[in-house]
């Protein structure tokens, strides 16, 4: 039986010329993760910062991973904190794409990335060696090398502090990607929800252009398909198309708008 570690689809996309497209599943449903894989999405974003289960709930995390593995879709896990222990836990469960919220300094980014590596920047890494699910309980051949090659740790740049330290953050060795966070940037810059504000747009462009110049893959949010197409043509490597609940809202609203019969009084 072959126990070779599978290739990380997101890492492969970043190495090529394509753009990874995915959806935020804010229902945390293994069934929907599996279905999104059948629909040929590149990734499903699981967000533990703004909602979802406890990050230590290994049972649910493993169910989500099994659903993704069956259909070959990558899971993109945003952790609720930058704590290296959380990074190591997620990776040992079998996640290979994690990113950190609200980073502020290159030091915390380096600590998190190093915690995901057995070898890091020419030195020993900080990842613990055991026989967890990620290694198929010790059955994966050349486990440490495969994990170092296939694991991505990214960061969200979404605060004024991270903007000030952007050059140093982008210089962290083996940084997997940068996710531009316009919503929290708008709050941090004093313009909550004003994504069209000139300061917010300037900040988003600063992150995008600096990451492209540094050779770090850029990820972000798509606000409608026209915006997705524009960003895909402008250097983004990974884009989120929407959310499960947002998609359902659009479909159900369209159904009601097209319905011409009588309805009972709405709640």
C-alpha positions as a Markdown table, in Angstrom:
| # | Residue | x | y | z |
|---|---|---|---|---|
| 1 | Unk | 0.0 | 0.0 | 0.0 |
| 2 | Unk | 1.3 | 3.4 | -1.0 |
| 3 | Unk | 1.9 | 5.7 | 2.0 |
| 4 | Unk | 3.5 | 8.6 | 0.1 |
| 5 | Unk | 2.2 | 12.0 | 1.2 |
| 6 | Unk | -0.1 | 13.6 | -1.3 |
| 7 | Unk | 0.8 | 16.8 | -3.1 |
| 8 | Unk | -0.6 | 20.1 | -1.6 |
| 9 | Unk | -2.8 | 21.5 | -4.3 |
| 10 | Unk | -2.5 | 25.1 | -3.1 |
| 11 | Unk | 1.3 | 24.9 | -3.0 |
| 12 | Unk | 1.3 | 23.4 | -6.5 |
| 13 | Unk | -1.0 | 26.3 | -7.7 |
| 14 | Unk | 1.4 | 28.9 | -6.2 |
| 15 | Unk | 4.3 | 27.3 | -8.0 |
| 16 | Unk | 2.4 | 27.5 | -11.4 |
| 17 | Unk | 0.5 | 30.2 | -13.2 |
| 18 | Unk | -3.0 | 29.5 | -12.0 |
| 19 | Unk | -5.2 | 31.1 | -9.4 |
| 20 | Unk | -6.8 | 29.0 | -6.6 |
| 21 | Unk | -10.5 | 29.6 | -6.1 |
| 22 | Unk | -12.5 | 28.6 | -3.0 |
| 23 | Unk | -15.4 | 29.3 | -0.7 |
| 24 | Unk | -15.6 | 30.0 | 3.0 |
| 25 | Unk | -17.9 | 27.3 | 4.6 |
| 26 | Unk | -19.3 | 29.0 | 7.6 |
| 27 | Unk | -21.5 | 26.1 | 8.4 |
| 28 | Unk | -18.5 | 23.8 | 9.3 |
| 29 | Unk | -20.2 | 20.9 | 7.5 |
| 30 | Unk | -18.2 | 17.9 | 6.4 |
| 31 | Unk | -21.0 | 17.2 | 3.9 |
| 32 | Unk | -20.6 | 20.6 | 2.3 |
| 33 | Unk | -16.8 | 20.3 | 2.3 |
| 34 | Unk | -17.2 | 17.0 | 0.4 |
| 35 | Unk | -19.7 | 18.6 | -2.0 |
| 36 | Unk | -17.5 | 21.6 | -2.7 |
| 37 | Unk | -14.7 | 19.1 | -3.6 |
| 38 | Unk | -17.1 | 17.4 | -6.1 |
| 39 | Unk | -17.8 | 20.9 | -7.5 |
| 40 | Unk | -14.1 | 21.2 | -8.3 |
| 41 | Unk | -13.2 | 24.1 | -6.0 |
| 42 | Unk | -9.5 | 24.4 | -5.2 |
| 43 | Unk | -10.0 | 25.0 | -1.5 |
| 44 | Unk | -12.6 | 25.4 | 1.3 |
| 45 | Unk | -11.8 | 28.0 | 3.9 |
| 46 | Unk | -12.5 | 26.9 | 7.5 |
| 47 | Unk | -12.5 | 30.0 | 9.8 |
| 48 | Unk | -11.9 | 29.5 | 13.5 |
| 49 | Unk | -11.3 | 33.2 | 14.2 |
| 50 | Unk | -14.8 | 34.6 | 13.8 |
| 51 | Unk | -16.8 | 31.5 | 14.6 |
| 52 | Unk | -16.9 | 27.7 | 14.4 |
| 53 | Unk | -15.9 | 25.0 | 16.8 |
| 54 | Unk | -13.2 | 25.0 | 19.4 |
| 55 | Unk | -9.8 | 24.6 | 17.6 |
| 56 | Unk | -9.1 | 21.8 | 20.0 |
| 57 | Unk | -12.1 | 19.8 | 18.8 |
| 58 | Unk | -10.1 | 17.1 | 17.1 |
| 59 | Unk | -13.2 | 15.0 | 16.2 |
| 60 | Unk | -14.9 | 17.6 | 14.1 |
| 61 | Unk | -11.6 | 18.7 | 12.6 |
| 62 | Unk | -10.9 | 15.2 | 11.5 |
| 63 | Unk | -14.3 | 14.8 | 10.0 |
| 64 | Unk | -13.7 | 18.0 | 7.9 |
| 65 | Unk | -10.3 | 16.6 | 6.8 |
| 66 | Unk | -11.7 | 13.3 | 5.8 |
| 67 | Unk | -14.4 | 15.0 | 3.7 |
| 68 | Unk | -11.8 | 17.1 | 1.9 |
| 69 | Unk | -9.4 | 14.2 | 1.4 |
| 70 | Unk | -12.1 | 12.1 | -0.3 |
| 71 | Unk | -12.7 | 14.6 | -3.0 |
| 72 | Unk | -9.2 | 16.1 | -3.2 |
| 73 | Unk | -10.1 | 19.7 | -2.2 |
| 74 | Unk | -7.6 | 21.5 | 0.1 |
| 75 | Unk | -8.7 | 22.9 | 3.4 |
| 76 | Unk | -7.5 | 26.4 | 4.3 |
| 77 | Unk | -7.7 | 26.8 | 8.1 |
| 78 | Unk | -7.6 | 30.2 | 9.8 |
| 79 | Unk | -6.6 | 29.8 | 13.4 |
| 80 | Unk | -8.0 | 32.0 | 16.1 |
| 81 | Unk | -4.6 | 33.0 | 17.4 |
| 82 | Unk | -0.9 | 33.1 | 16.4 |
| 83 | Unk | 0.1 | 30.7 | 19.1 |
| 84 | Unk | 2.6 | 28.2 | 17.7 |
| 85 | Unk | 1.0 | 25.4 | 19.8 |
| 86 | Unk | -2.2 | 25.8 | 17.8 |
| 87 | Unk | -0.2 | 25.6 | 14.5 |
| 88 | Unk | 1.5 | 22.4 | 15.5 |
| 89 | Unk | -1.8 | 20.9 | 16.7 |
| 90 | Unk | -3.6 | 21.7 | 13.4 |
| 91 | Unk | -0.8 | 20.3 | 11.3 |
| 92 | Unk | -0.5 | 17.1 | 13.3 |
| 93 | Unk | -4.3 | 16.5 | 12.7 |
| 94 | Unk | -3.6 | 16.7 | 8.9 |
| 95 | Unk | -4.1 | 20.3 | 7.9 |
| 96 | Unk | -1.4 | 21.5 | 5.5 |
| 97 | Unk | -2.6 | 25.1 | 4.9 |
| 98 | Unk | -3.1 | 27.3 | 7.9 |
| 99 | Unk | -3.0 | 31.0 | 8.3 |
| 100 | Unk | -2.8 | 33.4 | 11.2 |
| 101 | Unk | -5.1 | 36.3 | 12.1 |
| 102 | Unk | -4.1 | 39.8 | 13.1 |
| 103 | Unk | -0.3 | 39.4 | 13.0 |
| 104 | Unk | 1.7 | 42.4 | 14.0 |
| 105 | Unk | 5.4 | 41.6 | 14.0 |
| 106 | Unk | 7.8 | 39.5 | 12.0 |
| 107 | Unk | 8.9 | 37.9 | 15.2 |
| 108 | Unk | 5.5 | 36.2 | 15.9 |
| 109 | Unk | 5.3 | 35.2 | 12.2 |
| 110 | Unk | 8.7 | 33.6 | 12.3 |
| 111 | Unk | 7.9 | 31.7 | 15.5 |
| 112 | Unk | 4.7 | 30.4 | 13.9 |
| 113 | Unk | 6.3 | 29.4 | 10.6 |
| 114 | Unk | 9.2 | 27.7 | 12.5 |
| 115 | Unk | 6.8 | 25.8 | 14.6 |
| 116 | Unk | 5.5 | 24.2 | 11.4 |
| 117 | Unk | 8.9 | 23.0 | 10.2 |
| 118 | Unk | 11.2 | 20.1 | 11.1 |
| 119 | Unk | 14.0 | 22.0 | 9.3 |
| 120 | Unk | 13.8 | 25.8 | 9.1 |
| 121 | Unk | 16.0 | 28.3 | 7.5 |
| 122 | Unk | 19.1 | 26.1 | 7.8 |
| 123 | Unk | 18.4 | 25.2 | 11.4 |
| 124 | Unk | 16.3 | 22.7 | 13.3 |
| 125 | Unk | 12.6 | 23.6 | 13.3 |
| 126 | Unk | 10.2 | 23.6 | 16.2 |
| 127 | Unk | 7.7 | 21.0 | 15.0 |
| 128 | Unk | 7.3 | 18.0 | 17.2 |
| 129 | Unk | 8.0 | 14.6 | 15.8 |
| 130 | Unk | 5.5 | 11.9 | 16.6 |
| 131 | Unk | 3.1 | 9.5 | 14.8 |
| 132 | Unk | -0.1 | 11.6 | 14.4 |
| 133 | Unk | -2.8 | 11.5 | 11.8 |
| 134 | Unk | -0.7 | 13.7 | 9.5 |
| 135 | Unk | 1.8 | 10.9 | 9.2 |
| 136 | Unk | -1.0 | 8.3 | 8.9 |
| 137 | Unk | 0.1 | 7.2 | 12.3 |
| 138 | Unk | 3.6 | 6.6 | 11.3 |
| 139 | Unk | 3.0 | 5.0 | 7.9 |
| 140 | Unk | 4.0 | 7.9 | 5.6 |
| 141 | Unk | 7.3 | 7.4 | 3.9 |
| 142 | Unk | 9.9 | 10.2 | 4.5 |
| 143 | Unk | 7.3 | 12.1 | 6.7 |
| 144 | Unk | 9.5 | 15.0 | 7.9 |
| 145 | Unk | 10.7 | 15.9 | 4.4 |
| 146 | Unk | 7.2 | 15.6 | 2.9 |
| 147 | Unk | 5.6 | 17.8 | 5.6 |
| 148 | Unk | 8.2 | 20.5 | 5.2 |
| 149 | Unk | 7.6 | 20.5 | 1.4 |
| 150 | Unk | 3.8 | 20.4 | 1.5 |
| 151 | Unk | 2.9 | 22.7 | 4.4 |
| 152 | Unk | 2.0 | 26.3 | 4.0 |
| 153 | Unk | 1.7 | 28.8 | 6.9 |
| 154 | Unk | 0.3 | 32.2 | 5.9 |
| 155 | Unk | -0.6 | 35.4 | 7.6 |
| 156 | Unk | -3.5 | 37.9 | 7.4 |
| 157 | Unk | -2.3 | 41.5 | 7.1 |
| 158 | Unk | -5.2 | 43.4 | 8.5 |
| 159 | Unk | -4.0 | 45.9 | 11.1 |
| 160 | Unk | -2.2 | 49.2 | 11.0 |
| 161 | Unk | 0.7 | 47.6 | 12.9 |
| 162 | Unk | 1.1 | 44.8 | 10.3 |
| 163 | Unk | 1.2 | 47.5 | 7.6 |
| 164 | Unk | 4.0 | 49.3 | 9.5 |
| 165 | Unk | 6.0 | 46.0 | 9.7 |
| 166 | Unk | 5.0 | 44.7 | 6.3 |
| 167 | Unk | 8.5 | 44.6 | 4.8 |
| 168 | Unk | 9.9 | 42.6 | 7.8 |
| 169 | Unk | 6.9 | 40.2 | 7.8 |
| 170 | Unk | 7.3 | 39.5 | 4.0 |
| 171 | Unk | 11.0 | 38.7 | 4.6 |
| 172 | Unk | 10.2 | 35.9 | 7.1 |
| 173 | Unk | 11.8 | 32.7 | 5.5 |
| 174 | Unk | 9.3 | 30.2 | 4.1 |
| 175 | Unk | 6.2 | 32.4 | 4.6 |
| 176 | Unk | 3.5 | 30.5 | 2.7 |
| 177 | Unk | 1.3 | 33.4 | 1.6 |
| 178 | Unk | -0.2 | 36.7 | 2.6 |
| 179 | Unk | -4.0 | 37.1 | 2.9 |
| 180 | Unk | -5.1 | 40.7 | 2.5 |
| 181 | Unk | -7.8 | 41.6 | 5.1 |
| 182 | Unk | -9.7 | 44.7 | 3.9 |
| 183 | Unk | -12.5 | 44.4 | 6.5 |
| 184 | Unk | -10.3 | 44.6 | 9.6 |
| 185 | Unk | -8.0 | 47.0 | 7.8 |
| 186 | Unk | -10.9 | 49.4 | 7.5 |
| 187 | Unk | -11.5 | 49.1 | 11.2 |
| 188 | Unk | -7.9 | 49.6 | 12.1 |
| 189 | Unk | -7.5 | 52.6 | 9.9 |
| 190 | Unk | -10.6 | 54.3 | 11.4 |
| 191 | Unk | -13.1 | 53.6 | 8.5 |
| 192 | Unk | -15.0 | 50.5 | 9.6 |
| 193 | Unk | -16.8 | 48.9 | 6.6 |
| 194 | Unk | -15.7 | 51.7 | 4.2 |
| 195 | Unk | -13.9 | 49.4 | 1.8 |
| 196 | Unk | -14.0 | 52.1 | -0.9 |
| 197 | Unk | -12.3 | 54.7 | 1.3 |
| 198 | Unk | -9.0 | 55.9 | -0.2 |
| 199 | Unk | -6.9 | 54.9 | 2.8 |
| 200 | Unk | -8.3 | 51.4 | 2.9 |
| 201 | Unk | -7.8 | 50.9 | -0.9 |
| 202 | Unk | -4.3 | 52.3 | -0.6 |
| 203 | Unk | -3.5 | 49.9 | 2.3 |
| 204 | Unk | -4.8 | 46.9 | 0.3 |
| 205 | Unk | -2.8 | 47.9 | -2.7 |
| 206 | Unk | 0.3 | 48.4 | -0.5 |
| 207 | Unk | 0.0 | 44.8 | 0.7 |
| 208 | Unk | -0.6 | 43.4 | -2.7 |
| 209 | Unk | 2.2 | 45.1 | -4.5 |
| 210 | Unk | 4.7 | 44.5 | -1.7 |
| 211 | Unk | 3.9 | 40.8 | -1.6 |
| 212 | Unk | 4.2 | 40.5 | -5.4 |
| 213 | Unk | 7.5 | 42.3 | -5.3 |
| 214 | Unk | 8.7 | 40.0 | -2.5 |
| 215 | Unk | 7.6 | 36.9 | -4.3 |
| 216 | Unk | 5.1 | 35.9 | -1.6 |
| 217 | Unk | 1.8 | 34.5 | -2.9 |
| 218 | Unk | -1.1 | 36.9 | -2.3 |
| 219 | Unk | -4.6 | 35.8 | -1.2 |
| 220 | Unk | -7.8 | 37.8 | -0.8 |
| 221 | Unk | -11.5 | 38.2 | -0.8 |
| 222 | Unk | -13.6 | 38.5 | -4.0 |
| 223 | Unk | -16.5 | 40.9 | -3.9 |
| 224 | Unk | -18.4 | 39.6 | -6.9 |
| 225 | Unk | -17.1 | 37.9 | -10.0 |
| 226 | Unk | -16.0 | 41.1 | -11.7 |
| 227 | Unk | -13.8 | 41.9 | -8.7 |
| 228 | Unk | -12.5 | 38.3 | -8.7 |
| 229 | Unk | -11.5 | 38.6 | -12.4 |
| 230 | Unk | -9.8 | 41.9 | -11.8 |
| 231 | Unk | -7.8 | 40.6 | -8.9 |
| 232 | Unk | -6.9 | 37.4 | -10.7 |
| 233 | Unk | -5.4 | 39.5 | -13.5 |
| 234 | Unk | -3.6 | 41.7 | -11.0 |
| 235 | Unk | -1.3 | 39.3 | -9.2 |
| 236 | Unk | -3.6 | 37.5 | -6.7 |
| 237 | Unk | -2.8 | 33.8 | -6.4 |
| 238 | Unk | -5.8 | 32.7 | -4.2 |
| 239 | Unk | -9.2 | 34.2 | -4.1 |
| 240 | Unk | -12.3 | 33.4 | -2.0 |
| 241 | Unk | -15.5 | 33.6 | -4.1 |
| 242 | Unk | -18.0 | 33.8 | -1.2 |
| 243 | Unk | -19.6 | 32.0 | 1.7 |
| 244 | Unk | -22.0 | 29.1 | 2.0 |
| 245 | Unk | -24.6 | 31.3 | 3.8 |
| 246 | Unk | -24.1 | 34.1 | 1.3 |
| 247 | Unk | -24.6 | 31.7 | -1.6 |
| 248 | Unk | -27.8 | 30.3 | 0.0 |
| 249 | Unk | -29.1 | 33.8 | 0.7 |
| 250 | Unk | -28.7 | 34.8 | -2.9 |
| 251 | Unk | -30.4 | 31.7 | -4.3 |
| 252 | Unk | -33.3 | 31.8 | -1.8 |
| 253 | Unk | -33.8 | 35.5 | -2.3 |
| 254 | Unk | -33.9 | 35.0 | -6.1 |
| 255 | Unk | -36.5 | 32.3 | -5.6 |
| 256 | Unk | -38.7 | 34.6 | -3.6 |
| 257 | Unk | -38.3 | 37.5 | -6.0 |
| 258 | Unk | -39.3 | 35.3 | -8.9 |
| 259 | Unk | -42.3 | 33.7 | -7.1 |
| 260 | Unk | -45.6 | 35.2 | -8.2 |
| 261 | Unk | -48.1 | 33.2 | -6.0 |
| 262 | Unk | -49.5 | 34.0 | -2.6 |
| 263 | Unk | -47.4 | 33.5 | 0.6 |
| 264 | Unk | -48.3 | 33.3 | 4.2 |
| 265 | Unk | -47.3 | 36.3 | 6.3 |
| 266 | Unk | -43.6 | 36.4 | 6.6 |
| 267 | Unk | -42.0 | 36.2 | 10.1 |
